[in-house]
Amino acid sequence: MKLTFVNVGYGEAILLEWEESGHTFTALIDGGSSEEREYQARSSERIPIWKYLKKIGIERLDLMVCTHIHEDHVGGLVKIAQLYPVKEFWQGFSPEFYKKMYWIDPLLAEAPAQNRFIQALNQYQALCETVAKQGGKICKVSEGTELFCGKNRSIKVVGPSENRLAAVERDLVSLFEDKILESFLQRVSCLDEGMNNQSLILRVEWSGVSILLPGDTNREGYEDLSEDSVRANIFKLGHHGQKDSISDELLEKISPEIAVCCASSDQKYHSADEKVMIQLEKSGVKIFFSDCPPVMGEQVPPHQALVFRIEEGEIKEKKYISKEKAYESEI
């Protein structure tokens, strides 16, 4: 299996590829931002997810996952759905929920965070409409949902619970029913602030190598999960490695060999927090980055993607892929 973290700046776009029944199965988890300004930092080789998929010759997506409704995760998926047939789309709400939504003018917002979340809601609705129009299956998933990919190979949702996601959906329905601007915007802020810990948490098990992909879940969002469900060889840090991304207790619970941090080269919103990076390093965890944040006195080489190759129960290859060559990185 090939596991790729695409350099989408401040955001996440994770691609899984493996051979199955004579074709390459492709799964895309989140799509980064759709905002052009996010890709203006060309020196670190940021690239929109649609351009990267086109570059490597992807023709279809067997599985698309939206971990949660924030612009830096859902925004880039809209164009992907327009360009590529999506067979199955995983997200946390009822398959018909998007039909209860309507376009909201972002200019109604009174704060930048409200504006961004309203944009994300509009993008989520457009994404669902596009997938459905093209014949893709929209699936409501939650803790326990599992895709079996062969012997000792699976992608499993380990959180949140169905009840937690149902509560978020009820709050979203109430938002769209609220016709009073003041209370509507209060609901927007409340949903936005709580959305990170409603991220789908995925655990990929691949012939003895486990990968934990928690979206933007911060250290408080794992409380209901067992040690077995979160222990992983490769751990993608939640919330872009900000200061709330991990605790000593959680790090011990996951016990990763490798951590991947999807922080931007400009360390937007204090991503790739220095104390978090030191915490990982002291625990003996090797840190890789999807972009090039200047942390701990080191400079990650410019690259379009970070790629791991997993075979026969081992992480066989770890490298940064630049426009012109691959930088090998040994543990």
N, C-alpha and C positions, 0 to 999 in steps of 0.2 A: 504494500500500500504506500502511496505517496501522500504525505500530509503537507499542505502548503499554506503558509500565512502570507497573504499578499500585502504589500506595503501600500495601504490606503490612507496613510497619515494617521490622524486621530480618528480611529474607527476600527472595525474588524471585518475581515473577509477571509474565511477559512475554507480551503478546498480539499476534499478527500477524493482520491482516485484509486481504483483497483480493478483488476481483470475479473470478469464474471461472465460465464456462459458465452464466451467468444466476443465480448465487447467490453469497453472500459466503462465501469459504473462511476458516475460523477455525483458528488454531493457537495453543495455549497451552503455554508453556514454563515449567514449575514453577508452584507454587501458594502459596508463602509458608507461614506457620505455621498450625496449627489451634488454637493456644492462645489463649483469649479475652483473656488479659492482654496479649497483643501488640497488641491493638487498643484498649486503654484510653486511650492518649494521643490523645484526640480533637482536641486543639488543632492537630495537624498533618494531620488528616483521614485518618488511616489507615483502611483499609476491607478486610475479608476479600474474597478474590477472588470467592467465590460471590455476594456482594452486589453487587460491581461488575459482574459479567457479567449479573446479573439487571437491574441498573439500565440498562445499555445495550442490553438486548433480545437477548442471545445465546440461541439456541435449541438449538444443537448444536455439537459440536467435531469438526472433520474430523481434527485431529491434536492429540494431547497428548504432551508430552515430559517425562520426569523425568530431569534431568541426573545426579542422584546421590541416595543415600539419606542425607539429613540432614533433620531435622524442619522446618527453615525453608524447605525446598524441596518436600518431598513431602507434608507435613502437610495443606496446603490442597487438594491434588488429590483427596483421598479424597471429600470432600463434593461436589466438582465432578463426579466420576464417578457419584456417586449421583443427581445432579440433571440431568445432561446426557448424552445418548448420545455416546459417544466412538467414532469410526470406526476410528482407528488410534492405538496407543499405543507410542511409542518409548522404549526403555530399554536398558540395556547388557548384560542377561543373557539366558540361554536362556528362551524363552517359557513353558516349563513349570517353571522354577526355583522359582517361588513355591509350588508344590505340595509342595516339600521343606521348606518353612518351617512353623513353628508359632508360636502366640502365646507370647510371653515376658513374664513378670511384671516390669515395670520396677522393682518393689521389691527385686528381687534385686541391683540395682546397688549398688555401694559408693561411687560418686562421681556427682555431677550429670551429668557428660559421658556416663558409661555409661548413666544413666537416659534421657537424651535420645536416645542412639543406639538403645537398645532400643525406645523409642517409635517411632522412625523405621522400624526394621525391621518392627514390627507394622503401621505405616501402609502401608508398601510392599506387604506381603502383602495387606492389605485392599484396596488400590487395584487390584492385579492381579486379585484375585478378583471385584471389582465390575465391572471392564472386561470380563472374560471372561464373566461371568454375563449381561451386557447385550448380548453379541454383538460386542463390539469386538475388533479384531485386536491381539494383543500382539506387538510386533516387537523382536527383538534387533538393535541397530544398533551400529556402530563406524566407525572411520576408513574413508571411502569411500562410506558410505551416502548416497544423494542423492535428494531429491524435486524433480523438475522441475516448475516452475510456469508454464511458458511460455517464450518466446524471451528468453534472457539473464536468466532468473529461476529461482532454485533455493534450496533449503535443504540444506546439505551438512554431514555430520559429518566434521570434520577431525581428530578425536582423541577418545579414546585408540584405540590399535590393538586389534584383536580379541584378540591374545595377552595384552595387559595386562588387558583386561576378563575374559578367561577365567581368569586367575590370581586375580583378585578373587573371581570366582564360586566357584572351588575353595576359597578361604579361607572364604567364607560357608558353603559346604557343611560344611566341617570344624567351623565354629562350631556349627552345628545338630546335629552328631553328637557333640559334646563333652558328656559328662554329669558332668564334674567342675567344680564351681562356680568354684574358683580359676582354673583354666586357661581356663574358659569366659569369665570376665570379663577375663582378659588378652587373649583373642582379640577381645572386644568393643572394648577400648581400642585395640588395634592397628588394627583395621578402621576405627574412627572417626577415628583420627588420619591415616590414609592416604586417606580417602574423598574429600577435596577434589580431589586430583590425579587422581582417577578420573572426574571429571565429564565428561559429554559436552560437547565443544566444537563449537558450531554456527557455520557461516559462511553468512549469508544474502546472496545476490547478487541485486540487483534493478535491472536495466537500468542498470548502471554504478555503483550505490551499493552498497557492501559493509558488512555489519554483523557484528561478531564477538561471539558470546554464549558465554562459556567456563564458565558455572556458577560453581563456587567454585575453579577452577584458580588456583593461585598462580604466582609468577614462575618456579618450578622446573618447572612442568608443561608448558611449551611446548617443551622442549629438542628433541623429535623432530619438530617441525613446521617446514615450510619457510616462508620469508618470504612467498611467494605465498599460502600457505594462511591466514595470519593478518593480512595487511595489510587495513586496514578504514577506512572513513570514520567509522563509529560503533563505538566499542568500549565494551562493558559491562565495567567493571572486575571482575576476579575477586575472590572472597573479600571482598566488601563494601568494597573500598578499604582493607583493613587494610595494615599496613606491609609484609607479604610479597606484596602483590598485583602489584607491577610493579617492573621494574628499568630503568635507562637504556637498556640494550641491547634489552630487550623493547619498550620504548616506541618506540625508533627502528625496530624491525622492524615493528611494527603501524602506526606513523605515522598516528594518527587525527586527524581534525578535531574530533571530539566524543567525550567520555567520559561515560558514565552510571555513577553510583555508587549502588548499592542499599544505602546505609547508613541506619540508623535515626536519628530525631530526637534520641535520647538517646545516640547514638554507642556503642551496645552493643558490647562486646568491642573497643573502640577502632577501630570502623569509621570510614571517611572520615578516615584518618590524616592529620594536618596536613602532614607531610613529603611524603606521596604527592600531596596536593592541590597543594602548592607545586611539586612536580616536574612535574606536568601543566601547571600554569599557566605555568611558565617555558618549557615546550616549545611554548607557543602553543595548547594544547588547551582548548577550551571545555568546562566541566564542568556537567553537569546531575545532579539527584538525584531518586530515586524517592520519598524522604521529605524531611525538612527539617532535616538536621544543621547546627548553627551553626559553620561553618568559615570561616576566613580573614576574619573580621570581617563576614561577610555572613549575612543571614537569608533563606533560601528561603521564598517565600510558601506558606501552607498549601495543600495540593492532594491530590486523590484519585488523580491519575494524571499522568504525563508522556507527551505524545503527539508523535510525529513523523509527518509525512505525506511520502511519497516518491513523486514522479511524474517521468516523462520524464528519468530519470537525475539528478534533483536532490532535495535535501532542501528541500521547499517550505515546510514549516511546522514550528515547534517551539513547544510551549506547555505550560504547566501547567494542568490542568483542576481547578478547585475545585468545591465544592458549588454555587456560584452563578454563577461566571463563569470565563473563561479568561484567564490571564496570558500575553501574548505575550512571547517572549524572543528577541531578535535576536542573531545571532552578530556 
